[in-house]
Amino acid sequence: MSASSQLVPVSLTTAQNVYIEVTSTSPEEDVAFNLAPFEEFASALAGIASSLVDSFQQVKPKKAVVEFGCEVGYESGKLTAILVKGAGKANFKVSLEWGD
C-alpha cells in the first residue's frame, strides 16, 4: 500500500462489507472511518464497458477483447474509478479481430 492510499470499508449490494485499497483524490480528506457504497465504482465500470461496446458496434469486429486496470479513488465520500494517472496515460489494451 502506498503512502497516498488507505484501506476503506466498502458496502456491497449483497450487504457484505469488504476493504478496498483506495487512493484519496483529496489529501485533506480522511477516508478511514467512512463506509462507502460500492455501487458508485461499479456504475463507473459499467459506463466504461457500455461506451466500449457502443464503439465496437460501429466497427463490427468479429471478436473484441479489452483489458484495463483502474485504481479505486475516494472523493467526497464516494468511490471513483481512476483510469489516468499523472503522466496522462491510460492503461487500456484493446484487441479487435475481423474475418473468418
PDB file as gemmi writes it, atoms N, CA and C in Angstrom:
CRYST1    1.000    1.000    1.000  90.00  90.00  90.00 P 1                      
ATOM      1  N   MET A   1       0.853  -1.170   0.000  1.00  0.00           N  
ATOM      2  CA  MET A   1       0.000   0.000   0.000  1.00  0.00           C  
ATOM      3  C   MET A   1       0.899   1.233   0.000  1.00  0.00           C  
ATOM      4  N   SER A   2       0.619   2.192  -0.872  1.00  0.00           N  
ATOM      5  CA  SER A   2       1.440   3.394  -0.952  1.00  0.00           C  
ATOM      6  C   SER A   2       1.032   4.380   0.133  1.00  0.00           C  
ATOM      7  N   ALA A   3       1.858   5.424   0.281  1.00  0.00           N  
ATOM      8  CA  ALA A   3       1.586   6.435   1.313  1.00  0.00           C  
ATOM      9  C   ALA A   3       0.299   7.187   1.044  1.00  0.00           C  
ATOM     10  N   SER A   4      -0.122   7.297  -0.218  1.00  0.00           N  
ATOM     11  CA  SER A   4      -1.331   8.056  -0.549  1.00  0.00           C  
ATOM     12  C   SER A   4      -2.579   7.177  -0.595  1.00  0.00           C  
ATOM     13  N   SER A   5      -2.451   5.901  -0.247  1.00  0.00           N  
ATOM     14  CA  SER A   5      -3.620   5.030  -0.286  1.00  0.00           C  
ATOM     15  C   SER A   5      -3.958   4.527   1.114  1.00  0.00           C  
ATOM     16  N   GLN A   6      -5.222   4.135   1.272  1.00  0.00           N  
ATOM     17  CA  GLN A   6      -5.711   3.641   2.550  1.00  0.00           C  
ATOM     18  C   GLN A   6      -6.679   2.494   2.303  1.00  0.00           C  
ATOM     19  N   LEU A   7      -6.887   1.663   3.311  1.00  0.00           N  
ATOM     20  CA  LEU A   7      -7.934   0.653   3.236  1.00  0.00           C  
ATOM     21  C   LEU A   7      -9.236   1.272   3.713  1.00  0.00           C  
ATOM     22  N   VAL A   8     -10.282   1.097   2.918  1.00  0.00           N  
ATOM     23  CA  VAL A   8     -11.585   1.698   3.214  1.00  0.00           C  
ATOM     24  C   VAL A   8     -12.634   0.594   3.273  1.00  0.00           C  
ATOM     25  N   PRO A   9     -13.488   0.595   4.310  1.00  0.00           N  
ATOM     26  CA  PRO A   9     -14.583  -0.372   4.329  1.00  0.00           C  
ATOM     27  C   PRO A   9     -15.617   0.004   3.268  1.00  0.00           C  
ATOM     28  N   VAL A  10     -16.044  -1.001   2.498  1.00  0.00           N  
ATOM     29  CA  VAL A  10     -16.964  -0.769   1.383  1.00  0.00           C  
ATOM     30  C   VAL A  10     -18.160  -1.695   1.545  1.00  0.00           C  
ATOM     31  N   SER A  11     -19.347  -1.148   1.326  1.00  0.00           N  
ATOM     32  CA  SER A  11     -20.593  -1.898   1.422  1.00  0.00           C  
ATOM     33  C   SER A  11     -20.989  -2.409   0.034  1.00  0.00           C  
ATOM     34  N   LEU A  12     -21.137  -3.737  -0.093  1.00  0.00           N  
ATOM     35  CA  LEU A  12     -21.571  -4.335  -1.353  1.00  0.00           C  
ATOM     36  C   LEU A  12     -23.090  -4.431  -1.395  1.00  0.00           C  
ATOM     37  N   THR A  13     -23.653  -4.654  -2.574  1.00  0.00           N  
ATOM     38  CA  THR A  13     -25.106  -4.783  -2.702  1.00  0.00           C  
ATOM     39  C   THR A  13     -25.621  -6.043  -2.023  1.00  0.00           C  
ATOM     40  N   THR A  14     -24.727  -6.992  -1.728  1.00  0.00           N  
ATOM     41  CA  THR A  14     -25.110  -8.231  -1.046  1.00  0.00           C  
ATOM     42  C   THR A  14     -25.138  -8.055   0.461  1.00  0.00           C  
ATOM     43  N   ALA A  15     -25.003  -6.822   0.930  1.00  0.00           N  
ATOM     44  CA  ALA A  15     -24.999  -6.463   2.349  1.00  0.00           C  
ATOM     45  C   ALA A  15     -23.729  -6.922   3.053  1.00  0.00           C  
ATOM     46  N   GLN A  16     -22.739  -7.319   2.299  1.00  0.00           N  
ATOM     47  CA  GLN A  16     -21.447  -7.670   2.872  1.00  0.00           C  
ATOM     48  C   GLN A  16     -20.536  -6.451   2.812  1.00  0.00           C  
ATOM     49  N   ASN A  17     -19.589  -6.400   3.714  1.00  0.00           N  
ATOM     50  CA  ASN A  17     -18.603  -5.333   3.710  1.00  0.00           C  
ATOM     51  C   ASN A  17     -17.235  -5.917   3.403  1.00  0.00           C  
ATOM     52  N   VAL A  18     -16.472  -5.224   2.585  1.00  0.00           N  
ATOM     53  CA  VAL A  18     -15.108  -5.617   2.264  1.00  0.00           C  
ATOM     54  C   VAL A  18     -14.223  -4.391   2.404  1.00  0.00           C  
ATOM     55  N   TYR A  19     -12.935  -4.602   2.455  1.00  0.00           N  
ATOM     56  CA  TYR A  19     -11.985  -3.494   2.462  1.00  0.00           C  
ATOM     57  C   TYR A  19     -11.322  -3.405   1.098  1.00  0.00           C  
ATOM     58  N   ILE A  20     -11.228  -2.201   0.578  1.00  0.00           N  
ATOM     59  CA  ILE A  20     -10.595  -1.944  -0.708  1.00  0.00           C  
ATOM     60  C   ILE A  20      -9.521  -0.890  -0.503  1.00  0.00           C  
ATOM     61  N   GLU A  21      -8.368  -1.103  -1.141  1.00  0.00           N  
ATOM     62  CA  GLU A  21      -7.318  -0.097  -1.096  1.00  0.00           C  
ATOM     63  C   GLU A  21      -7.693   1.024  -2.055  1.00  0.00           C  
ATOM     64  N   VAL A  22      -7.792   2.236  -1.547  1.00  0.00           N  
ATOM     65  CA  VAL A  22      -8.191   3.372  -2.371  1.00  0.00           C  
ATOM     66  C   VAL A  22      -7.128   4.462  -2.310  1.00  0.00           C  
ATOM     67  N   THR A  23      -7.101   5.261  -3.364  1.00  0.00           N  
ATOM     68  CA  THR A  23      -6.246   6.427  -3.436  1.00  0.00           C  
ATOM     69  C   THR A  23      -7.125   7.647  -3.202  1.00  0.00           C  
ATOM     70  N   SER A  24      -6.789   8.447  -2.218  1.00  0.00           N  
ATOM     71  CA  SER A  24      -7.570   9.649  -1.952  1.00  0.00           C  
ATOM     72  C   SER A  24      -7.247  10.693  -3.006  1.00  0.00           C  
ATOM     73  N   THR A  25      -8.275  11.264  -3.614  1.00  0.00           N  
ATOM     74  CA  THR A  25      -8.065  12.315  -4.601  1.00  0.00           C  
ATOM     75  C   THR A  25      -7.977  13.680  -3.944  1.00  0.00           C  
ATOM     76  N   SER A  26      -8.246  13.733  -2.653  1.00  0.00           N  
ATOM     77  CA  SER A  26      -8.127  14.968  -1.879  1.00  0.00           C  
ATOM     78  C   SER A  26      -7.284  14.668  -0.651  1.00  0.00           C  
ATOM     79  N   PRO A  27      -6.050  15.185  -0.588  1.00  0.00           N  
ATOM     80  CA  PRO A  27      -5.162  14.833   0.516  1.00  0.00           C  
ATOM     81  C   PRO A  27      -5.694  15.202   1.894  1.00  0.00           C  
ATOM     82  N   GLU A  28      -6.591  16.169   1.989  1.00  0.00           N  
ATOM     83  CA  GLU A  28      -7.116  16.597   3.294  1.00  0.00           C  
ATOM     84  C   GLU A  28      -8.181  15.666   3.821  1.00  0.00           C  
ATOM     85  N   GLU A  29      -8.761  14.822   2.978  1.00  0.00           N  
ATOM     86  CA  GLU A  29      -9.908  14.017   3.375  1.00  0.00           C  
ATOM     87  C   GLU A  29      -9.473  12.724   4.044  1.00  0.00           C  
ATOM     88  N   ASP A  30      -9.982  12.473   5.238  1.00  0.00           N  
ATOM     89  CA  ASP A  30      -9.719  11.231   5.943  1.00  0.00           C  
ATOM     90  C   ASP A  30     -10.773  10.221   5.521  1.00  0.00           C  
ATOM     91  N   VAL A  31     -10.341   9.098   4.952  1.00  0.00           N  
ATOM     92  CA  VAL A  31     -11.301   8.130   4.432  1.00  0.00           C  
ATOM     93  C   VAL A  31     -11.419   6.890   5.305  1.00  0.00           C  
ATOM     94  N   ALA A  32     -10.671   6.807   6.362  1.00  0.00           N  
ATOM     95  CA  ALA A  32     -10.570   5.563   7.123  1.00  0.00           C  
ATOM     96  C   ALA A  32     -11.839   5.190   7.885  1.00  0.00           C  
ATOM     97  N   PHE A  33     -12.715   6.122   8.201  1.00  0.00           N  
ATOM     98  CA  PHE A  33     -13.842   5.799   9.067  1.00  0.00           C  
ATOM     99  C   PHE A  33     -15.204   5.839   8.377  1.00  0.00           C  
ATOM    100  N   ASN A  34     -15.235   6.018   7.079  1.00  0.00           N  
ATOM    101  CA  ASN A  34     -16.497   6.067   6.353  1.00  0.00           C  
ATOM    102  C   ASN A  34     -16.760   4.741   5.661  1.00  0.00           C  
ATOM    103  N   LEU A  35     -18.026   4.300   5.644  1.00  0.00           N  
ATOM    104  CA  LEU A  35     -18.429   3.108   4.911  1.00  0.00           C  
ATOM    105  C   LEU A  35     -18.942   3.568   3.551  1.00  0.00           C  
ATOM    106  N   ALA A  36     -18.184   3.287   2.504  1.00  0.00           N  
ATOM    107  CA  ALA A  36     -18.527   3.778   1.166  1.00  0.00           C  
ATOM    108  C   ALA A  36     -19.328   2.727   0.400  1.00  0.00           C  
ATOM    109  N   PRO A  37     -20.347   3.137  -0.364  1.00  0.00           N  
ATOM    110  CA  PRO A  37     -21.081   2.180  -1.196  1.00  0.00           C  
ATOM    111  C   PRO A  37     -20.276   1.832  -2.449  1.00  0.00           C  
ATOM    112  N   PHE A  38     -20.250   0.547  -2.810  1.00  0.00           N  
ATOM    113  CA  PHE A  38     -19.508   0.077  -3.973  1.00  0.00           C  
ATOM    114  C   PHE A  38     -20.216   0.422  -5.279  1.00  0.00           C  
ATOM    115  N   GLU A  39     -21.508   0.715  -5.226  1.00  0.00           N  
ATOM    116  CA  GLU A  39     -22.293   0.950  -6.437  1.00  0.00           C  
ATOM    117  C   GLU A  39     -21.725   2.073  -7.295  1.00  0.00           C  
ATOM    118  N   GLU A  40     -21.170   3.115  -6.671  1.00  0.00           N  
ATOM    119  CA  GLU A  40     -20.603   4.233  -7.435  1.00  0.00           C  
ATOM    120  C   GLU A  40     -19.476   3.746  -8.340  1.00  0.00           C  
ATOM    121  N   PHE A  41     -18.600   2.925  -7.785  1.00  0.00           N  
ATOM    122  CA  PHE A  41     -17.477   2.392  -8.554  1.00  0.00           C  
ATOM    123  C   PHE A  41     -17.977   1.423  -9.632  1.00  0.00           C  
ATOM    124  N   ALA A  42     -18.883   0.517  -9.265  1.00  0.00           N  
ATOM    125  CA  ALA A  42     -19.420  -0.455 -10.215  1.00  0.00           C  
ATOM    126  C   ALA A  42     -20.154   0.249 -11.355  1.00  0.00           C  
ATOM    127  N   SER A  43     -20.855   1.326 -11.047  1.00  0.00           N  
ATOM    128  CA  SER A  43     -21.559   2.096 -12.072  1.00  0.00           C  
ATOM    129  C   SER A  43     -20.574   2.736 -13.049  1.00  0.00           C  
ATOM    130  N   ALA A  44     -19.447   3.224 -12.536  1.00  0.00           N  
ATOM    131  CA  ALA A  44     -18.421   3.801 -13.411  1.00  0.00           C  
ATOM    132  C   ALA A  44     -17.863   2.738 -14.352  1.00  0.00           C  
ATOM    133  N   LEU A  45     -17.609   1.537 -13.837  1.00  0.00           N  
ATOM    134  CA  LEU A  45     -17.110   0.453 -14.688  1.00  0.00           C  
ATOM    135  C   LEU A  45     -18.140   0.057 -15.743  1.00  0.00           C  
ATOM    136  N   ALA A  46     -19.406   0.024 -15.362  1.00  0.00           N  
ATOM    137  CA  ALA A  46     -20.471  -0.299 -16.320  1.00  0.00           C  
ATOM    138  C   ALA A  46     -20.542   0.761 -17.423  1.00  0.00           C  
ATOM    139  N   GLY A  47     -20.362   2.022 -17.059  1.00  0.00           N  
ATOM    140  CA  GLY A  47     -20.368   3.097 -18.050  1.00  0.00           C  
ATOM    141  C   GLY A  47     -19.215   2.969 -19.035  1.00  0.00           C  
ATOM    142  N   ILE A  48     -18.044   2.608 -18.529  1.00  0.00           N  
ATOM    143  CA  ILE A  48     -16.890   2.410 -19.398  1.00  0.00           C  
ATOM    144  C   ILE A  48     -17.158   1.255 -20.361  1.00  0.00           C  
ATOM    145  N   ALA A  49     -17.637   0.137 -19.838  1.00  0.00           N  
ATOM    146  CA  ALA A  49     -17.915  -1.033 -20.673  1.00  0.00           C  
ATOM    147  C   ALA A  49     -18.976  -0.726 -21.721  1.00  0.00           C  
ATOM    148  N   SER A  50     -20.012  -0.007 -21.335  1.00  0.00           N  
ATOM    149  CA  SER A  50     -21.082   0.343 -22.264  1.00  0.00           C  
ATOM    150  C   SER A  50     -20.561   1.232 -23.399  1.00  0.00           C  
ATOM    151  N   SER A  51     -19.711   2.186 -23.060  1.00  0.00           N  
ATOM    152  CA  SER A  51     -19.134   3.064 -24.085  1.00  0.00           C  
ATOM    153  C   SER A  51     -18.266   2.283 -25.060  1.00  0.00           C  
ATOM    154  N   LEU A  52     -17.514   1.321 -24.541  1.00  0.00           N  
ATOM    155  CA  LEU A  52     -16.676   0.500 -25.407  1.00  0.00           C  
ATOM    156  C   LEU A  52     -17.520  -0.366 -26.328  1.00  0.00           C  
ATOM    157  N   VAL A  53     -18.586  -0.962 -25.799  1.00  0.00           N  
ATOM    158  CA  VAL A  53     -19.478  -1.782 -26.624  1.00  0.00           C  
ATOM    159  C   VAL A  53     -20.089  -0.938 -27.739  1.00  0.00           C  
ATOM    160  N   ASP A  54     -20.513   0.283 -27.431  1.00  0.00           N  
ATOM    161  CA  ASP A  54     -21.066   1.170 -28.459  1.00  0.00           C  
ATOM    162  C   ASP A  54     -20.054   1.413 -29.571  1.00  0.00           C  
ATOM    163  N   SER A  55     -18.799   1.627 -29.208  1.00  0.00           N  
ATOM    164  CA  SER A  55     -17.749   1.843 -30.202  1.00  0.00           C  
ATOM    165  C   SER A  55     -17.530   0.594 -31.052  1.00  0.00           C  
ATOM    166  N   PHE A  56     -17.515  -0.556 -30.422  1.00  0.00           N  
ATOM    167  CA  PHE A  56     -17.293  -1.795 -31.161  1.00  0.00           C  
ATOM    168  C   PHE A  56     -18.446  -2.109 -32.098  1.00  0.00           C  
ATOM    169  N   GLN A  57     -19.654  -1.728 -31.720  1.00  0.00           N  
ATOM    170  CA  GLN A  57     -20.799  -1.964 -32.602  1.00  0.00           C  
ATOM    171  C   GLN A  57     -20.686  -1.141 -33.882  1.00  0.00           C  
ATOM    172  N   GLN A  58     -19.984  -0.026 -33.840  1.00  0.00           N  
ATOM    173  CA  GLN A  58     -19.785   0.792 -35.040  1.00  0.00           C  
ATOM    174  C   GLN A  58     -18.789   0.147 -35.998  1.00  0.00           C  
ATOM    175  N   VAL A  59     -17.722  -0.451 -35.486  1.00  0.00           N  
ATOM    176  CA  VAL A  59     -16.691  -1.035 -36.352  1.00  0.00           C  
ATOM    177  C   VAL A  59     -16.908  -2.523 -36.594  1.00  0.00           C  
ATOM    178  N   LYS A  60     -17.794  -3.145 -35.852  1.00  0.00           N  
ATOM    179  CA  LYS A  60     -18.244  -4.524 -36.019  1.00  0.00           C  
ATOM    180  C   LYS A  60     -17.117  -5.552 -36.147  1.00  0.00           C  
ATOM    181  N   PRO A  61     -16.262  -5.658 -35.145  1.00  0.00           N  
ATOM    182  CA  PRO A  61     -15.252  -6.717 -35.203  1.00  0.00           C  
ATOM    183  C   PRO A  61     -15.893  -8.076 -34.922  1.00  0.00           C  
ATOM    184  N   LYS A  62     -15.242  -9.133 -35.385  1.00  0.00           N  
ATOM    185  CA  LYS A  62     -15.719 -10.479 -35.082  1.00  0.00           C  
ATOM    186  C   LYS A  62     -15.496 -10.785 -33.608  1.00  0.00           C  
ATOM    187  N   LYS A  63     -14.390 -10.259 -33.089  1.00  0.00           N  
ATOM    188  CA  LYS A  63     -14.051 -10.505 -31.692  1.00  0.00           C  
ATOM    189  C   LYS A  63     -13.401  -9.242 -31.127  1.00  0.00           C  
ATOM    190  N   ALA A  64     -13.765  -8.897 -29.906  1.00  0.00           N  
ATOM    191  CA  ALA A  64     -13.162  -7.749 -29.225  1.00  0.00           C  
ATOM    192  C   ALA A  64     -12.777  -8.169 -27.817  1.00  0.00           C  
ATOM    193  N   VAL A  65     -11.551  -7.834 -27.440  1.00  0.00           N  
ATOM    194  CA  VAL A  65     -11.058  -8.123 -26.103  1.00  0.00           C  
ATOM    195  C   VAL A  65     -10.490  -6.829 -25.534  1.00  0.00           C  
ATOM    196  N   VAL A  66     -10.932  -6.472 -24.353  1.00  0.00           N  
ATOM    197  CA  VAL A  66     -10.451  -5.261 -23.701  1.00  0.00           C  
ATOM    198  C   VAL A  66      -9.931  -5.629 -22.321  1.00  0.00           C  
ATOM    199  N   GLU A  67      -8.742  -5.156 -22.027  1.00  0.00           N  
ATOM    200  CA  GLU A  67      -8.186  -5.292 -20.685  1.00  0.00           C  
ATOM    201  C   GLU A  67      -7.872  -3.898 -20.196  1.00  0.00           C  
ATOM    202  N   PHE A  68      -8.257  -3.589 -18.990  1.00  0.00           N  
ATOM    203  CA  PHE A  68      -7.849  -2.320 -18.413  1.00  0.00           C  
ATOM    204  C   PHE A  68      -7.760  -2.454 -16.916  1.00  0.00           C  
ATOM    205  N   GLY A  69      -6.874  -1.690 -16.379  1.00  0.00           N  
ATOM    206  CA  GLY A  69      -6.737  -1.643 -14.943  1.00  0.00           C  
ATOM    207  C   GLY A  69      -7.162  -0.275 -14.464  1.00  0.00           C  
ATOM    208  N   CYS A  70      -7.680  -0.234 -13.286  1.00  0.00           N  
ATOM    209  CA  CYS A  70      -8.029   1.063 -12.729  1.00  0.00           C  
ATOM    210  C   CYS A  70      -7.801   1.029 -11.228  1.00  0.00           C  
ATOM    211  N   GLU A  71      -7.543   2.168 -10.703  1.00  0.00           N  
ATOM    212  CA  GLU A  71      -7.419   2.304  -9.264  1.00  0.00           C  
ATOM    213  C   GLU A  71      -8.757   2.762  -8.708  1.00  0.00           C  
ATOM    214  N   VAL A  72      -8.958   2.453  -7.450  1.00  0.00           N  
ATOM    215  CA  VAL A  72     -10.161   2.916  -6.769  1.00  0.00           C  
ATOM    216  C   VAL A  72      -9.803   4.199  -6.036  1.00  0.00           C  
ATOM    217  N   GLY A  73     -10.472   5.268  -6.405  1.00  0.00           N  
ATOM    218  CA  GLY A  73     -10.246   6.546  -5.746  1.00  0.00           C  
ATOM    219  C   GLY A  73     -11.386   6.865  -4.799  1.00  0.00           C  
ATOM    220  N   TYR A  74     -11.152   7.785  -3.914  1.00  0.00           N  
ATOM    221  CA  TYR A  74     -12.152   8.192  -2.927  1.00  0.00           C  
ATOM    222  C   TYR A  74     -12.231   9.705  -2.938  1.00  0.00           C  
ATOM    223  N   GLU A  75     -13.430  10.218  -3.224  1.00  0.00           N  
ATOM    224  CA  GLU A  75     -13.616  11.661  -3.293  1.00  0.00           C  
ATOM    225  C   GLU A  75     -15.018  12.011  -2.811  1.00  0.00           C  
ATOM    226  N   SER A  76     -15.093  12.918  -1.894  1.00  0.00           N  
ATOM    227  CA  SER A  76     -16.378  13.388  -1.359  1.00  0.00           C  
ATOM    228  C   SER A  76     -17.265  12.244  -0.870  1.00  0.00           C  
ATOM    229  N   GLY A  77     -16.660  11.268  -0.206  1.00  0.00           N  
ATOM    230  CA  GLY A  77     -17.439  10.167   0.353  1.00  0.00           C  
ATOM    231  C   GLY A  77     -17.854   9.106  -0.634  1.00  0.00           C  
ATOM    232  N   LYS A  78     -17.348   9.159  -1.885  1.00  0.00           N  
ATOM    233  CA  LYS A  78     -17.733   8.200  -2.912  1.00  0.00           C  
ATOM    234  C   LYS A  78     -16.497   7.551  -3.512  1.00  0.00           C  
ATOM    235  N   LEU A  79     -16.650   6.295  -3.936  1.00  0.00           N  
ATOM    236  CA  LEU A  79     -15.588   5.612  -4.652  1.00  0.00           C  
ATOM    237  C   LEU A  79     -15.637   6.016  -6.115  1.00  0.00           C  
ATOM    238  N   THR A  80     -14.481   6.217  -6.721  1.00  0.00           N  
ATOM    239  CA  THR A  80     -14.415   6.576  -8.127  1.00  0.00           C  
ATOM    240  C   THR A  80     -13.396   5.696  -8.831  1.00  0.00           C  
ATOM    241  N   ALA A  81     -13.581   5.492 -10.118  1.00  0.00           N  
ATOM    242  CA  ALA A  81     -12.618   4.742 -10.926  1.00  0.00           C  
ATOM    243  C   ALA A  81     -11.585   5.723 -11.448  1.00  0.00           C  
ATOM    244  N   ILE A  82     -10.306   5.404 -11.251  1.00  0.00           N  
ATOM    245  CA  ILE A  82      -9.224   6.253 -11.734  1.00  0.00           C  
ATOM    246  C   ILE A  82      -8.520   5.500 -12.856  1.00  0.00           C  
ATOM    247  N   LEU A  83      -8.623   6.020 -14.082  1.00  0.00           N  
ATOM    248  CA  LEU A  83      -8.031   5.364 -15.235  1.00  0.00           C  
ATOM    249  C   LEU A  83      -6.745   6.029 -15.700  1.00  0.00           C  
ATOM    250  N   VAL A  84      -6.607   7.316 -15.495  1.00  0.00           N  
ATOM    251  CA  VAL A  84      -5.454   8.059 -15.992  1.00  0.00           C  
ATOM    252  C   VAL A  84      -4.698   8.612 -14.800  1.00  0.00           C  
ATOM    253  N   LYS A  85      -3.394   8.441 -14.819  1.00  0.00           N  
ATOM    254  CA  LYS A  85      -2.567   8.937 -13.725  1.00  0.00           C  
ATOM    255  C   LYS A  85      -1.772  10.147 -14.182  1.00  0.00           C  
ATOM    256  N   GLY A  86      -0.837  10.594 -13.383  1.00  0.00           N  
ATOM    257  CA  GLY A  86      -0.089  11.815 -13.607  1.00  0.00           C  
ATOM    258  C   GLY A  86       0.521  11.999 -14.982  1.00  0.00           C  
ATOM    259  N   ALA A  87       1.016  10.940 -15.590  1.00  0.00           N  
ATOM    260  CA  ALA A  87       1.661  11.076 -16.895  1.00  0.00           C  
ATOM    261  C   ALA A  87       0.649  11.215 -18.026  1.00  0.00           C  
ATOM    262  N   GLY A  88      -0.633  11.076 -17.738  1.00  0.00           N  
ATOM    263  CA  GLY A  88      -1.653  11.214 -18.781  1.00  0.00           C  
ATOM    264  C   GLY A  88      -1.796   9.977 -19.648  1.00  0.00           C  
ATOM    265  N   LYS A  89      -1.404   8.826 -19.136  1.00  0.00           N  
ATOM    266  CA  LYS A  89      -1.518   7.589 -19.899  1.00  0.00           C  
ATOM    267  C   LYS A  89      -2.596   6.712 -19.280  1.00  0.00           C  
ATOM    268  N   ALA A  90      -3.456   6.179 -20.113  1.00  0.00           N  
ATOM    269  CA  ALA A  90      -4.447   5.220 -19.637  1.00  0.00           C  
ATOM    270  C   ALA A  90      -3.933   3.821 -19.927  1.00  0.00           C  
ATOM    271  N   ASN A  91      -4.278   2.879 -19.108  1.00  0.00           N  
ATOM    272  CA  ASN A  91      -3.793   1.528 -19.309  1.00  0.00           C  
ATOM    273  C   ASN A  91      -4.882   0.623 -19.868  1.00  0.00           C  
ATOM    274  N   PHE A  92      -5.266   0.887 -21.128  1.00  0.00           N  
ATOM    275  CA  PHE A  92      -6.216   0.054 -21.852  1.00  0.00           C  
ATOM    276  C   PHE A  92      -5.446  -0.799 -22.848  1.00  0.00           C  
ATOM    277  N   LYS A  93      -5.816  -2.043 -22.987  1.00  0.00           N  
ATOM    278  CA  LYS A  93      -5.293  -2.902 -24.035  1.00  0.00           C  
ATOM    279  C   LYS A  93      -6.496  -3.406 -24.803  1.00  0.00           C  
ATOM    280  N   VAL A  94      -6.581  -3.078 -26.091  1.00  0.00           N  
ATOM    281  CA  VAL A  94      -7.733  -3.440 -26.922  1.00  0.00           C  
ATOM    282  C   VAL A  94      -7.258  -4.298 -28.076  1.00  0.00           C  
ATOM    283  N   SER A  95      -7.910  -5.429 -28.274  1.00  0.00           N  
ATOM    284  CA  SER A  95      -7.628  -6.299 -29.428  1.00  0.00           C  
ATOM    285  C   SER A  95      -8.927  -6.489 -30.195  1.00  0.00           C  
ATOM    286  N   LEU A  96      -8.889  -6.231 -31.501  1.00  0.00           N  
ATOM    287  CA  LEU A  96     -10.059  -6.406 -32.346  1.00  0.00           C  
ATOM    288  C   LEU A  96      -9.699  -7.362 -33.475  1.00  0.00           C  
ATOM    289  N   GLU A  97     -10.623  -8.248 -33.843  1.00  0.00           N  
ATOM    290  CA  GLU A  97     -10.395  -9.179 -34.935  1.00  0.00           C  
ATOM    291  C   GLU A  97     -11.550  -9.118 -35.911  1.00  0.00           C  
ATOM    292  N   TRP A  98     -11.229  -9.196 -37.212  1.00  0.00           N  
ATOM    293  CA  TRP A  98     -12.217  -9.269 -38.267  1.00  0.00           C  
ATOM    294  C   TRP A  98     -11.922 -10.495 -39.111  1.00  0.00           C  
ATOM    295  N   GLY A  99     -12.873 -10.921 -39.895  1.00  0.00           N  
ATOM    296  CA  GLY A  99     -12.644 -12.039 -40.823  1.00  0.00           C  
ATOM    297  C   GLY A  99     -13.201 -13.337 -40.288  1.00  0.00           C  
ATOM    298  N   ASP A 100     -12.800 -14.422 -40.960  1.00  0.00           N  
ATOM    299  CA  ASP A 100     -13.334 -15.756 -40.624  1.00  0.00           C  
ATOM    300  C   ASP A 100     -12.748 -16.334 -39.396  1.00  0.00           C  
TER     301      ASP A 100                                                      
END                                                                             
